[in-house]
Amino acid sequence: MKRKLILIFISLLPILACSHDSNSEPKYGETALPSNCRSYIQVSVDAWRAGEYDAEETMNAIERNCGIYGSLWDE
């Protein structure tokens, strides 16, 4: 019985260790600006749909902020 509990605990440990995702829900700063990629992408899509920006501008901004070197990944 004790061995089974230890085995279950060891099996769950990697899952629990990797469960933190800073983009799991949208977050906004004090000025209501997006502060993580999830919120930034939604704001960008909403602005594109409203005709504020064209697709090229929107995609460039998403890449700049949420691309491989984006500044909003670990916020």
N, CA, C and O atoms as a printed pandas DataFrame, in Angstrom:
     atom_number atom_name residue_name chain_id  residue_number  x_coord  y_coord  z_coord
0              1         N          MET        A               1    0.831   -1.200    0.000
1              2        CA          MET        A               1    0.000    0.000    0.000
2              3         C          MET        A               1    0.872    1.260    0.000
3              4         O          MET        A               1    0.637    2.191   -0.770
4              5         N          LYS        A               2    1.868    1.272    0.864
5              6        CA          LYS        A               2    2.747    2.432    0.955
6              7         C          LYS        A               2    3.525    2.620   -0.351
7              8         O          LYS        A               2    3.748    3.752   -0.779
8              9         N          ARG        A               3    3.932    1.538   -0.972
9             10        CA          ARG        A               3    4.661    1.613   -2.231
10            11         C          ARG        A               3    3.786    2.190   -3.333
11            12         O          ARG        A               3    4.263    2.943   -4.182
12            13         N          LYS        A               4    2.497    1.836   -3.321
13            14        CA          LYS        A               4    1.574    2.360   -4.330
14            15         C          LYS        A               4    1.400    3.867   -4.175
15            16         O          LYS        A               4    1.376    4.595   -5.167
16            17         N          LEU        A               5    1.281    4.331   -2.950
17            18        CA          LEU        A               5    1.142    5.771   -2.709
18            19         C          LEU        A               5    2.383    6.528   -3.166
19            20         O          LEU        A               5    2.288    7.599   -3.766
20            21         N          ILE        A               6    3.543    5.959   -2.874
21            22        CA          ILE        A               6    4.789    6.591   -3.301
22            23         C          ILE        A               6    4.867    6.621   -4.828
23            24         O          ILE        A               6    5.272    7.627   -5.411
24            25         N          LEU        A               7    4.488    5.548   -5.458
25            26        CA          LEU        A               7    4.493    5.479   -6.917
26            27         C          LEU        A               7    3.532    6.505   -7.527
27            28         O          LEU        A               7    3.867    7.157   -8.516
28            29         N          ILE        A               8    2.354    6.647   -6.945
29            30        CA          ILE        A               8    1.380    7.639   -7.425
30            31         C          ILE        A               8    1.932    9.050   -7.245
31            32         O          ILE        A               8    1.819    9.882   -8.145
32            33         N          PHE        A               9    2.521    9.317   -6.104
33            34        CA          PHE        A               9    3.086   10.630   -5.840
34            35         C          PHE        A               9    4.201   10.958   -6.827
35            36         O          PHE        A               9    4.250   12.065   -7.364
36            37         N          ILE        A              10    5.085   10.014   -7.066
37            38        CA          ILE        A              10    6.187   10.221   -7.998
38            39         C          ILE        A              10    5.656   10.421   -9.417
39            40         O          ILE        A              10    6.222   11.198  -10.186
40            41         N          SER        A              11    4.590    9.737   -9.765
41            42        CA          SER        A              11    3.996    9.886  -11.093
42            43         C          SER        A              11    3.364   11.260  -11.277
43            44         O          SER        A              11    3.416   11.823  -12.370
44            45         N          LEU        A              12    2.773   11.802  -10.227
45            46        CA          LEU        A              12    2.100   13.097  -10.322
46            47         C          LEU        A              12    3.046   14.281  -10.185
47            48         O          LEU        A              12    2.707   15.391  -10.594
48            49         N          LEU        A              13    4.202   14.065   -9.626
49            50        CA          LEU        A              13    5.136   15.152   -9.377
50            51         C          LEU        A              13    5.516   15.925  -10.643
51            52         O          LEU        A              13    5.487   17.155  -10.610
52            53         N          PRO        A              14    5.871   15.273  -11.756
53            54        CA          PRO        A              14    6.188   16.055  -12.974
54            55         C          PRO        A              14    5.005   16.871  -13.486
55            56         O          PRO        A              14    5.184   17.982  -13.983
56            57         N          ILE        A              15    3.821   16.333  -13.368
57            58        CA          ILE        A              15    2.632   17.057  -13.832
58            59         C          ILE        A              15    2.417   18.302  -12.977
59            60         O          ILE        A              15    2.137   19.379  -13.504
60            61         N          LEU        A              16    2.546   18.160  -11.680
61            62        CA          LEU        A              16    2.356   19.292  -10.788
62            63         C          LEU        A              16    3.465   20.327  -10.946
63            64         O          LEU        A              16    3.221   21.527  -10.822
64            65         N          ALA        A              17    4.662   19.871  -11.215
65            66        CA          ALA        A              17    5.786   20.787  -11.369
66            67         C          ALA        A              17    5.651   21.645  -12.618
67            68         O          ALA        A              17    6.149   22.771  -12.644
68            69         N          CYS        A              18    5.001   21.148  -13.632
69            70        CA          CYS        A              18    4.871   21.879  -14.894
70            71         C          CYS        A              18    3.490   22.503  -15.077
71            72         O          CYS        A              18    3.155   22.933  -16.180
72            73         N          SER        A              19    2.710   22.559  -14.051
73            74        CA          SER        A              19    1.335   23.008  -14.213
74            75         C          SER        A              19    1.166   24.525  -14.224
75            76         O          SER        A              19    0.082   25.009  -14.548
76            77         N          HIS        A              20    2.201   25.290  -13.882
77            78        CA          HIS        A              20    2.080   26.750  -13.874
78            79         C          HIS        A              20    2.181   27.287  -15.301
79            80         O          HIS        A              20    3.176   27.053  -15.986
80            81         N          ASP        A              21    1.173   27.992  -15.739
81            82        CA          ASP        A              21    1.171   28.612  -17.059
82            83         C          ASP        A              21    0.736   30.056  -16.885
83            84         O          ASP        A              21   -0.416   30.329  -16.545
84            85         N          SER        A              22    1.659   30.979  -17.118
85            86        CA          SER        A              22    1.344   32.394  -16.906
86            87         C          SER        A              22    0.334   32.932  -17.916
87            88         O          SER        A              22   -0.163   34.048  -17.765
88            89         N          ASN        A              23    0.034   32.146  -18.937
89            90        CA          ASN        A              23   -0.935   32.571  -19.940
90            91         C          ASN        A              23   -2.223   31.758  -19.887
91            92         O          ASN        A              23   -2.981   31.734  -20.856
92            93         N          SER        A              24   -2.472   31.101  -18.776
93            94        CA          SER        A              24   -3.665   30.263  -18.675
94            95         C          SER        A              24   -4.952   31.089  -18.611
95            96         O          SER        A              24   -6.032   30.588  -18.923
96            97         N          GLU        A              25   -4.833   32.331  -18.212
97            98        CA          GLU        A              25   -6.003   33.224  -18.198
98            99         C          GLU        A              25   -5.536   34.632  -18.552
99           100         O          GLU        A              25   -4.387   34.985  -18.286
100          101         N          PRO        A              26   -6.411   35.437  -19.147
101          102        CA          PRO        A              26   -6.001   36.793  -19.516
102          103         C          PRO        A              26   -5.734   37.651  -18.282
103          104         O          PRO        A              26   -6.466   37.590  -17.294
104          105         N          LYS        A              27   -4.673   38.452  -18.359
105          106        CA          LYS        A              27   -4.325   39.354  -17.257
106          107         C          LYS        A              27   -4.127   40.749  -17.822
107          108         O          LYS        A              27   -3.607   40.929  -18.924
108          109         N          TYR        A              28   -4.549   41.719  -17.048
109          110        CA          TYR        A              28   -4.443   43.112  -17.462
110          111         C          TYR        A              28   -3.733   43.894  -16.377
111          112         O          TYR        A              28   -3.878   43.595  -15.191
112          113         N          GLY        A              29   -2.955   44.905  -16.783
113          114        CA          GLY        A              29   -2.228   45.734  -15.834
114          115         C          GLY        A              29   -3.124   46.774  -15.188
115          116         O          GLY        A              29   -4.341   46.781  -15.375
116          117         N          GLU        A              30   -2.498   47.646  -14.428
117          118        CA          GLU        A              30   -3.227   48.688  -13.706
118          119         C          GLU        A              30   -3.953   49.645  -14.645
119          120         O          GLU        A              30   -4.982   50.212  -14.277
120          121         N          THR        A              31   -3.431   49.826  -15.844
121          122        CA          THR        A              31   -4.045   50.744  -16.800
122          123         C          THR        A              31   -4.980   50.023  -17.766
123          124         O          THR        A              31   -5.371   50.594  -18.783
124          125         N          ALA        A              32   -5.337   48.795  -17.467
125          126        CA          ALA        A              32   -6.238   47.951  -18.266
126          127         C          ALA        A              32   -5.624   47.509  -19.590
127          128         O          ALA        A              32   -6.335   47.036  -20.478
128          129         N          LEU        A              33   -4.310   47.660  -19.726
129          130        CA          LEU        A              33   -3.629   47.157  -20.906
130          131         C          LEU        A              33   -3.285   45.683  -20.698
131          132         O          LEU        A              33   -3.057   45.263  -19.564
132          133         N          PRO        A              34   -3.243   44.898  -21.762
133          134        CA          PRO        A              34   -2.922   43.483  -21.630
134          135         C          PRO        A              34   -1.522   43.280  -21.061
135          136         O          PRO        A              34   -0.581   43.968  -21.457
136          137         N          SER        A              35   -1.387   42.347  -20.144
137          138        CA          SER        A              35   -0.078   42.107  -19.545
138          139         C          SER        A              35    0.406   40.670  -19.733
139          140         O          SER        A              35    1.427   40.285  -19.164
140          141         N          ASN        A              36   -0.311   39.878  -20.520
141          142        CA          ASN        A              36    0.210   38.566  -20.916
142          143         C          ASN        A              36   -0.271   38.274  -22.338
143          144         O          ASN        A              36   -1.106   39.002  -22.875
144          145         N          CYS        A              37    0.250   37.218  -22.941
145          146        CA          CYS        A              37   -0.053   36.939  -24.346
146          147         C          CYS        A              37   -1.522   36.620  -24.584
147          148         O          CYS        A              37   -2.088   37.019  -25.603
148          149         N          ARG        A              38   -2.130   35.920  -23.671
149          150        CA          ARG        A              38   -3.536   35.559  -23.869
150          151         C          ARG        A              38   -4.402   36.814  -23.996
151          152         O          ARG        A              38   -5.242   36.891  -24.892
152          153         N          SER        A              39   -4.214   37.773  -23.133
153          154        CA          SER        A              39   -5.006   39.004  -23.200
154          155         C          SER        A              39   -4.581   39.861  -24.395
155          156         O          SER        A              39   -5.427   40.492  -25.029
156          157         N          TYR        A              40   -3.286   39.892  -24.710
157          158        CA          TYR        A              40   -2.811   40.698  -25.826
158          159         C          TYR        A              40   -3.389   40.212  -27.146
159          160         O          TYR        A              40   -3.821   41.016  -27.972
160          161         N          ILE        A              41   -3.397   38.914  -27.343
161          162        CA          ILE        A              41   -3.933   38.373  -28.595
162          163         C          ILE        A              41   -5.417   38.689  -28.717
163          164         O          ILE        A              41   -5.879   39.039  -29.804
164          165         N          GLN        A              42   -6.167   38.575  -27.645
165          166        CA          GLN        A              42   -7.596   38.875  -27.721
166          167         C          GLN        A              42   -7.831   40.345  -28.046
167          168         O          GLN        A              42   -8.677   40.672  -28.879
168          169         N          VAL        A              43   -7.090   41.226  -27.396
169          170        CA          VAL        A              43   -7.222   42.660  -27.677
170          171         C          VAL        A              43   -6.849   42.950  -29.131
171          172         O          VAL        A              43   -7.503   43.759  -29.789
172          173         N          SER        A              44   -5.811   42.298  -29.631
173          174        CA          SER        A              44   -5.385   42.494  -31.018
174          175         C          SER        A              44   -6.445   42.030  -32.009
175          176         O          SER        A              44   -6.732   42.724  -32.984
176          177         N          VAL        A              45   -7.021   40.872  -31.765
177          178        CA          VAL        A              45   -8.067   40.353  -32.650
178          179         C          VAL        A              45   -9.296   41.265  -32.613
179          180         O          VAL        A              45   -9.898   41.545  -33.650
180          181         N          ASP        A              46   -9.660   41.717  -31.433
181          182        CA          ASP        A              46  -10.807   42.630  -31.321
182          183         C          ASP        A              46  -10.565   43.927  -32.091
183          184         O          ASP        A              46  -11.470   44.438  -32.751
184          185         N          ALA        A              47   -9.339   44.463  -32.006
185          186        CA          ALA        A              47   -9.007   45.696  -32.730
186          187         C          ALA        A              47   -9.017   45.459  -34.237
187          188         O          ALA        A              47   -9.464   46.320  -34.994
188          189         N          TRP        A              48   -8.532   44.305  -34.676
189          190        CA          TRP        A              48   -8.564   43.972  -36.108
190          191         C          TRP        A              48  -10.001   43.855  -36.603
191          192         O          TRP        A              48  -10.332   44.366  -37.672
192          193         N          ARG        A              49  -10.854   43.187  -35.834
193          194        CA          ARG        A              49  -12.259   43.049  -36.230
194          195         C          ARG        A              49  -12.975   44.389  -36.287
195          196         O          ARG        A              49  -13.871   44.590  -37.106
196          197         N          ALA        A              50  -12.575   45.303  -35.416
197          198        CA          ALA        A              50  -13.189   46.632  -35.401
198          199         C          ALA        A              50  -12.638   47.531  -36.509
199          200         O          ALA        A              50  -13.101   48.659  -36.681
200          201         N          GLY        A              51  -11.655   47.037  -37.258
201          202        CA          GLY        A              51  -11.090   47.806  -38.358
202          203         C          GLY        A              51  -10.047   48.819  -37.943
203          204         O          GLY        A              51   -9.677   49.681  -38.740
204          205         N          GLU        A              52   -9.562   48.737  -36.711
205          206        CA          GLU        A              52   -8.552   49.680  -36.235
206          207         C          GLU        A              52   -7.192   49.422  -36.875
207          208         O          GLU        A              52   -6.431   50.360  -37.113
208          209         N          TYR        A              53   -6.884   48.166  -37.154
209          210        CA          TYR        A              53   -5.609   47.776  -37.741
210          211         C          TYR        A              53   -5.860   46.747  -38.830
211          212         O          TYR        A              53   -6.832   45.993  -38.774
212          213         N          ASP        A              54   -4.969   46.722  -39.830
213          214        CA          ASP        A              54   -5.097   45.681  -40.843
214          215         C          ASP        A              54   -4.401   44.405  -40.349
215          216         O          ASP        A              54   -3.760   44.401  -39.298
216          217         N          ALA        A              55   -4.540   43.341  -41.116
217          218        CA          ALA        A              55   -4.007   42.039  -40.697
218          219         C          ALA        A              55   -2.489   42.077  -40.541
219          220         O          ALA        A              55   -1.948   41.481  -39.610
220          221         N          GLU        A              56   -1.797   42.772  -41.446
221          222        CA          GLU        A              56   -0.331   42.829  -41.377
222          223         C          GLU        A              56    0.138   43.498  -40.083
223          224         O          GLU        A              56    1.038   42.993  -39.413
224          225         N          GLU        A              57   -0.469   44.627  -39.734
225          226        CA          GLU        A              57   -0.103   45.313  -38.494
226          227         C          GLU        A              57   -0.401   44.451  -37.274
227          228         O          GLU        A              57    0.395   44.392  -36.336
228          229         N          THR        A              58   -1.538   43.791  -37.293
229          230        CA          THR        A              58   -1.941   42.951  -36.167
230          231         C          THR        A              58   -0.976   41.787  -35.987
231          232         O          THR        A              58   -0.535   41.512  -34.871
232          233         N          MET        A              59   -0.645   41.104  -37.077
233          234        CA          MET        A              59    0.270   39.958  -36.986
234          235         C          MET        A              59    1.669   40.391  -36.563
235          236         O          MET        A              59    2.324   39.695  -35.786
236          237         N          ASN        A              60    2.133   41.534  -37.067
237          238        CA          ASN        A              60    3.447   42.032  -36.643
238          239         C          ASN        A              60    3.472   42.339  -35.150
239          240         O          ASN        A              60    4.449   42.031  -34.467
240          241         N          ALA        A              61    2.412   42.939  -34.647
241          242        CA          ALA        A              61    2.346   43.257  -33.225
242          243         C          ALA        A              61    2.285   41.990  -32.372
243          244         O          ALA        A              61    2.937   41.909  -31.331
244          245         N          ILE        A              62    1.509   41.012  -32.810
245          246        CA          ILE        A              62    1.437   39.749  -32.064
246          247         C          ILE        A              62    2.801   39.069  -32.062
247          248         O          ILE        A              62    3.238   38.562  -31.029
248          249         N          GLU        A              63    3.468   39.053  -33.195
249          250        CA          GLU        A              63    4.801   38.445  -33.253
250          251         C          GLU        A              63    5.784   39.180  -32.349
251          252         O          GLU        A              63    6.572   38.551  -31.643
252          253         N          ARG        A              64    5.739   40.508  -32.369
253          254        CA          ARG        A              64    6.651   41.309  -31.567
254          255         C          ARG        A              64    6.442   41.078  -30.067
255          256         O          ARG        A              64    7.409   41.014  -29.308
256          257         N          ASN        A              65    5.202   40.955  -29.646
257          258        CA          ASN        A              65    4.910   40.835  -28.222
258          259         C          ASN        A              65    4.768   39.398  -27.732
259          260         O          ASN        A              65    5.055   39.111  -26.570
260          261         N          CYS        A              66    4.330   38.494  -28.603
261          262        CA          CYS        A              66    4.063   37.119  -28.174
262          263         C          CYS        A              66    4.767   36.080  -29.036
263          264         O          CYS        A              66    4.486   34.888  -28.915
264          265         N          GLY        A              67    5.673   36.510  -29.899
265          266        CA          GLY        A              67    6.435   35.579  -30.712
266          267         C          GLY        A              67    7.513   34.900  -29.877
267          268         O          GLY        A              67    7.491   34.963  -28.648
268          269         N          ILE        A              68    8.442   34.260  -30.546
269          270        CA          ILE        A              68    9.463   33.483  -29.850
270          271         C          ILE        A              68   10.286   34.343  -28.883
271          272         O          ILE        A              68   10.708   33.859  -27.833
272          273         N          TYR        A              69   10.511   35.594  -29.225
273          274        CA          TYR        A              69   11.254   36.490  -28.342
274          275         C          TYR        A              69   10.345   37.558  -27.731
275          276         O          TYR        A              69   10.817   38.616  -27.314
276          277         N          GLY        A              70    9.065   37.282  -27.680
277          278        CA          GLY        A              70    8.094   38.250  -27.198
278          279         C          GLY        A              70    8.281   38.632  -25.743
279          280         O          GLY        A              70    8.756   37.840  -24.929
280          281         N          SER        A              71    7.904   39.845  -25.438
281          282        CA          SER        A              71    8.110   40.369  -24.094
282          283         C          SER        A              71    7.004   40.013  -23.109
283          284         O          SER        A              71    7.154   40.256  -21.911
284          285         N          LEU        A              72    5.902   39.446  -23.581
285          286        CA          LEU        A              72    4.772   39.185  -22.680
286          287         C          LEU        A              72    4.673   37.735  -22.204
287          288         O          LEU        A              72    3.735   37.401  -21.480
288          289         N          TRP        A              73    5.613   36.864  -22.588
289          290        CA          TRP        A              73    5.488   35.453  -22.224
290          291         C          TRP        A              73    5.563   35.195  -20.734
291          292         O          TRP        A              73    4.793   34.390  -20.211
292          293         N          ASP        A              74    6.449   35.842  -20.056
293          294        CA          ASP        A              74    6.648   35.524  -18.634
294          295         C          ASP        A              74    6.084   36.587  -17.710
295          296         O          ASP        A              74    6.541   36.736  -16.577
296          297         N          GLU        A              75    5.124   37.304  -18.172
297          298        CA          GLU        A              75    4.499   38.340  -17.332
298          299         C          GLU        A              75    3.436   37.746  -16.453
299          300         O          GLU        A              75    2.802   38.463  -15.679
